[in-house]
Amino acid sequence: MTEPDHSSTVPYGPPIQQAIAKGDLARMKQLAAETERHLHQVGEVRAALELLKIEIAKLSHRH
């Protein structure tokens, strides 16, 4: 699993709205790419959490 990039902010809300309002194509493309990366990372976290819950349940039944 990759480490999250702590140097950037989550690209949603105001940054996206501002780029759209300004018609800043380069910024919109940049934000789209950042958002895709963020969504990919979130998906990995969700999958890892589900695996963790399964393992917790298995171990809990043994104790």
Secondary structure, 3 states (H helix, E strand, C coil): CCCCCCCCCCCCCHHHHHHHHHCCHHHHHHHHHHHHHHHHHHHHHHHHHHHHHHHHHHHHHHC
